Amino acid sequence: MVARLVIAAPSSGAGKTTVATGLMAAFAGRGLAVSPHKVGPDYIDPGYHALATGRPGRNLDAYMCGTGLVAPLFLHGSRGCDLAVVEGVMGLYDGAADQGELASTAQVAKLLKAPVVLVVDASSQSRSVAALVHGFASWDPEVRIGGVILNKVATDRHEHLLREALGESGVPVLGVLRRAPAVATPSRHLGLVPVAERQAAAVEAVAAQAEQVLAGCDLEALLALARSAPELRAEAWSPEVVGPAVAGARPRIAVAGGAAFTFSYAEHAELLTASGAEVVTFDPLRDEALPEGTSGLVIGGGFPEVYGGELSANEPLRKAVADLAASGAPVAAECAGLLYLARSLDGTPMCGVLDADARMSERLTLGYRDAVAVSDSVLAPAGARMRGHEFHRTVIEPGAGERPAWGLRQPVRRVEGFVRGGVHASYVHTHWAGAPEAAARFVAAAARSVAGGPVSSGPVS
C-alpha cells in the first residue's frame, strides 16, 4: 500500500510543477521517503523532482508504455517509499490528440486509484472558482478530486472570497499560496531550464518551493488524503523483464549526460544493466574521450543547440564518437543525439557520423508518434512497432537517410531518421519500458561488437 497523490490543474501554467516539487521537498524534509513521478513524456520536471526527493524522477506515460504498465511502473519506482507524489501534465483531462482520455492525468489517476489535488490559478477570479472546481470534480465520476490548492492568491481579502465560494462546492481547500517570485523557474524554447544547467539556482528554487508549501498548505490533511488511496492490485515492474542477460563478456555502454544531454528515462539504464551491460555516464562537454572499453553508445535528448560551440570545441571526443560509429559498434541517438551525430548544427561542426546538417527552427514539432521500424537496426527489426514522442525546434536535412529509422503515421505519413551500420539516429524519443526488447537487442549488439562479430546489416561508413 503506497500513499499517493496526483497533483493536477485545469490547464498548463497554473503552478503544478511548483506545488508538486514543493510538496515533494516539504514531505522529504519531514523525513518521509518520497517517490516522485511525472505524467507524460516530460524529461525536465523529473530533474527537479529528483532534486527535491533524492530519488530518480520517473515518468508514467500511458501512450508510450501502455495503460497496463502505468501501475507496475509506479510500484517499481515507489517501492520502499512512504509517499508518492505524481505531477500531472497539461490540464487534468488533456491527453494524446484525438485519443480521448489516453495519456491524460485523469486516466493515470484512475489507473493508480489515486486522489487528485487540483491546483487552481486564482489570480483573476473570486466566486467563479467554485464553478470551475465543481465542473472539474463532476466531469468524470471515476476521478476523485480530494482537495484544491489555490495558487497566486493576492491578498487576505482575496483568500476570504475564494474560501467562501469553495465552501459550497464540497471540495476542501488544502492550501493557499501567494505570489512568490523566488519559486519561479526560468524557461526557454522547450520549457523549463533543466536542473543540470543551473544546479545551485535550482537547489535554491526547490528550497523556496518547499518553504512556500510549508507556509501555505495543510500537510497533515494532504498526507491523510494520500493515505486514503485504496490498495493498488498490480505487480511492480522489473527490468528483469528483458529476460536472461547476454552471455559472455559484459559490454560497456557509454551514456551521454551532463548539461547538454539531460533527457533520459531511469528505466533505460536499468534495462541495459539487466540485459548484461555495464552502464557508464560521460559528459560530452567535459570528457575528451569515451569511457575506456566502450562497446556501445547511447546519446539521448537535451540541448546541444545551447551548447553547440562547446560540443564542437571538444574535437577529441567528436573524433572518438565518429571512430566508434565507423567501427560498427551500436550507437543509439535520439533528438539531441541525432543533432550531435550530424555533420553540423547551425553551421558548427558536430561528429560527422551522418551526412546531414541541422539547424534551429521557429517551428515547434511536438506530439506522440506511432512508429514502425523501416530498417533492421540495433534497436528493432524491420516491421517492429514502437510508440514515441517528438519535441524539438530544430530541423535536419535530409530528414531521413537511405535506410530510414522509422515510418510515422501522424500527423502525416513520412519516414525519418537514419540507420547506418550500428547507428540508429532519430528525432523520436522512445520509452524502453514499453519495448524492453530494444534494450536487450542493443546490448546483444554491443556484446557482438566486443567479440568482433557483425553488429547490424548495412554499410558502416
SULMOWO-V237139 format. One record per residue. N is the residue number from 0. PHI is phi in degrees with one decimal (none if undefined). BURIAL is # if it has 9 or more other C-alpha atoms within 8 Angstrom, else .. Layout:
n: (N,N)
phi: (PHI,PHI)
burial: (BURIAL,BURIAL)
This chain:
n: (0,1,2,3,4,5,6,7,8,9,10,11,12,13,14,15,16,17,18,19,20,21,22,23,24,25,26,27,28,29,30,31,32,33,34,35,36,37,38,39,40,41,42,43,44,45,46,47,48,49,50,51,52,53,54,55,56,57,58,59,60,61,62,63,64,65,66,67,68,69,70,71,72,73,74,75,76,77,78,79,80,81,82,83,84,85,86,87,88,89,90,91,92,93,94,95,96,97,98,99,100,101,102,103,104,105,106,107,108,109,110,111,112,113,114,115,116,117,118,119,120,121,122,123,124,125,126,127,128,129,130,131,132,133,134,135,136,137,138,139,140,141,142,143,144,145,146,147,148,149,150,151,152,153,154,155,156,157,158,159,160,161,162,163,164,165,166,167,168,169,170,171,172,173,174,175,176,177,178,179,180,181,182,183,184,185,186,187,188,189,190,191,192,193,194,195,196,197,198,199,200,201,202,203,204,205,206,207,208,209,210,211,212,213,214,215,216,217,218,219,220,221,222,223,224,225,226,227,228,229,230,231,232,233,234,235,236,237,238,239,240,241,242,243,244,245,246,247,248,249,250,251,252,253,254,255,256,257,258,259,260,261,262,263,264,265,266,267,268,269,270,271,272,273,274,275,276,277,278,279,280,281,282,283,284,285,286,287,288,289,290,291,292,293,294,295,296,297,298,299,300,301,302,303,304,305,306,307,308,309,310,311,312,313,314,315,316,317,318,319,320,321,322,323,324,325,326,327,328,329,330,331,332,333,334,335,336,337,338,339,340,341,342,343,344,345,346,347,348,349,350,351,352,353,354,355,356,357,358,359,360,361,362,363,364,365,366,367,368,369,370,371,372,373,374,375,376,377,378,379,380,381,382,383,384,385,386,387,388,389,390,391,392,393,394,395,396,397,398,399,400,401,402,403,404,405,406,407,408,409,410,411,412,413,414,415,416,417,418,419,420,421,422,423,424,425,426,427,428,429,430,431,432,433,434,435,436,437,438,439,440,441,442,443,444,445,446,447,448,449,450,451,452,453,454,455,456,457,458,459,460)
phi: (none,-113.6,-62.6,-155.3,-135.5,-109.5,-99.2,-125.0,-156.4,-67.3,-160.6,-65.9,88.2,-81.1,115.5,-56.4,-64.9,-60.8,-68.6,-60.9,-66.3,-62.1,-64.4,-56.6,-67.0,-65.2,-69.5,-63.3,-64.9,-84.7,95.8,-82.3,-83.2,-109.9,-98.3,-96.4,-139.6,-134.8,-75.5,93.5,-89.7,-60.1,-99.1,-81.4,-55.9,-58.8,-65.4,-70.2,-62.0,-63.4,-64.4,-74.4,-115.4,77.3,-125.5,-61.1,-74.8,-125.1,-100.4,-120.6,-120.8,-71.1,-79.9,-74.0,-103.8,94.2,-62.4,-69.2,-98.9,-61.2,-65.8,-59.2,-67.0,-61.4,-68.3,-61.4,-70.5,-96.2,-56.2,81.7,-98.3,-86.7,-154.7,-120.7,-117.9,-112.7,-85.4,-77.7,-128.4,49.2,-81.6,-50.6,-101.0,-84.8,-138.4,-63.2,-57.9,61.8,-123.3,65.2,-86.5,-55.0,71.3,-81.6,-61.0,-60.4,-63.5,-63.1,-59.9,-69.7,-64.2,-92.9,51.7,-107.9,-68.0,-108.3,-108.3,-93.4,-91.7,-114.9,-75.7,-96.9,-64.8,-126.0,-153.4,-134.0,-65.9,-61.7,-59.0,-66.6,-65.3,-61.3,-64.8,-59.5,-62.4,-68.2,-72.5,-101.4,-61.6,-129.0,-63.6,-82.2,-94.1,-98.7,-89.2,-93.1,176.5,-126.7,-114.7,-88.9,-110.8,59.3,-80.2,-82.3,-141.9,-61.7,-62.4,-60.6,-59.8,-59.2,-64.4,-66.8,-65.6,-62.1,-65.4,-74.5,-59.1,-94.0,-85.8,84.0,-108.0,-69.9,-86.4,-104.1,-175.7,-135.3,-117.4,-81.6,-63.7,-147.5,-57.7,-65.3,-88.8,-68.8,-116.7,-64.4,-121.5,-149.3,-65.0,-121.6,110.8,-62.9,-75.1,-60.5,-56.3,-60.6,-93.5,-148.7,-54.1,-64.5,-64.7,-66.4,-59.9,-64.8,-65.3,-64.7,-62.8,-66.6,-63.6,-63.0,-63.9,-63.6,-66.0,-60.6,-77.4,-113.2,-116.3,-89.7,-64.6,-65.2,-66.8,-65.7,-66.4,-63.4,-63.3,-61.0,-76.6,-82.1,-64.3,-74.3,-60.4,-100.4,-88.0,-160.3,-96.2,-62.4,-66.7,-138.6,-63.9,-66.4,-59.9,-66.8,93.9,-62.2,-67.1,-59.6,-79.7,87.8,-61.9,-86.2,-70.3,-97.0,-106.2,-89.6,-118.2,-68.3,-140.1,80.4,-65.4,-84.0,-132.9,-102.6,-92.4,-161.8,-103.1,-58.0,-67.9,-63.6,-64.1,-64.6,-69.8,-61.5,-64.6,-63.8,-79.1,111.5,-93.7,-99.5,-98.3,-128.0,-91.9,-137.4,-115.8,-63.3,-81.9,-119.4,-85.5,-91.9,-146.3,-70.7,-53.0,-55.7,82.3,-60.0,-122.4,-162.6,-135.8,-119.9,-124.0,-85.6,-84.3,157.9,-133.7,-64.5,-65.0,-78.9,-116.1,-55.6,-62.5,-69.8,-64.9,-66.4,-66.1,-85.0,-62.3,-59.1,-71.2,-57.2,-66.6,-63.3,-64.9,-62.2,-66.5,-62.4,-62.7,-64.7,-73.7,93.5,-62.4,-69.1,-133.6,-114.1,-128.7,-122.0,56.4,-57.3,-62.5,-58.3,-63.3,-65.6,-80.8,-67.5,-69.6,-154.4,-132.1,52.0,82.7,-94.7,-60.4,-114.1,-77.2,72.3,-71.9,-108.4,-84.0,-156.5,-126.5,-116.6,-153.7,-69.2,-137.7,-76.9,-86.3,-89.0,-103.0,-149.1,152.0,-72.0,-135.3,-94.0,-119.7,-126.1,-66.9,-83.6,-126.3,-59.9,-148.8,-73.1,-105.7,-159.0,-76.8,-55.1,96.7,-68.7,-106.3,-149.3,-102.6,-148.8,-152.0,-111.7,-159.4,-161.8,-120.5,-131.2,-132.2,-126.3,-127.7,-72.2,-80.8,-149.8,-90.7,-59.3,-117.7,-64.9,-80.1,-130.2,-106.0,-111.2,-101.8,-143.2,-72.9,-135.4,-70.7,-163.7,-109.2,-154.7,87.0,-137.4,-123.3,-149.4,61.1,-92.9,-92.6,-127.0,-129.5,-158.4,-76.3,-80.2,-80.4,-124.3,-115.2,-69.5,-62.7,-82.0,-148.7,-60.8,-63.4,-64.7,-65.4,-63.4,-65.1,-65.5,-65.9,-62.0,-65.4,-64.8,-65.1,-66.4,-63.8,-62.7,-79.8,87.1,-91.2,-67.6,-92.5,-155.3,-78.4,103.1,-65.4,-88.1,-146.0)
burial: (.,#,#,#,#,#,#,#,#,#,.,#,.,#,#,#,.,#,#,#,#,#,#,#,#,#,#,#,.,.,.,#,#,#,#,#,#,#,#,#,.,#,#,#,#,#,#,#,#,#,#,#,#,.,#,#,#,#,#,#,#,#,#,#,#,#,#,.,#,#,#,#,#,#,#,#,.,#,.,.,#,#,#,#,#,#,#,#,#,#,#,#,#,#,#,#,.,.,.,.,#,#,#,#,#,#,#,#,#,#,#,#,#,#,#,#,#,#,#,#,#,#,.,.,.,#,#,.,#,#,.,.,#,#,.,#,#,.,.,.,.,.,#,#,#,#,#,#,#,#,#,#,#,#,.,.,.,#,#,.,#,#,#,#,#,#,#,.,#,.,#,#,#,#,#,#,#,#,.,.,.,.,#,.,.,.,.,.,.,.,.,#,#,#,#,.,.,#,.,.,.,#,#,.,#,#,#,#,#,#,#,#,#,#,.,#,#,#,.,.,.,#,#,.,#,#,#,.,#,.,.,#,.,.,.,#,#,.,#,#,.,#,.,.,#,#,.,.,.,#,#,#,#,#,#,#,#,#,#,#,#,#,#,.,#,#,#,#,#,#,#,#,#,#,#,#,#,#,#,#,.,#,#,#,#,.,#,#,.,#,.,.,.,#,#,#,#,#,#,#,#,#,#,#,.,.,#,#,.,.,#,#,.,#,#,.,#,#,#,#,#,#,.,#,#,#,.,#,#,#,#,#,#,#,#,#,#,#,#,#,#,#,#,#,#,#,.,#,#,#,#,#,#,.,.,#,#,#,#,#,.,.,.,#,.,.,.,#,#,#,#,#,#,#,#,#,#,#,#,#,#,#,.,.,.,#,#,#,#,#,#,#,#,#,#,#,.,.,#,#,#,.,#,#,#,#,#,#,#,.,.,.,.,.,#,#,#,#,#,#,#,#,#,#,#,#,#,#,#,#,#,#,#,#,#,#,#,#,#,#,#,#,#,#,#,#,#,#,#,#,.,.,.,.,#,#,#,.,.,#,.)
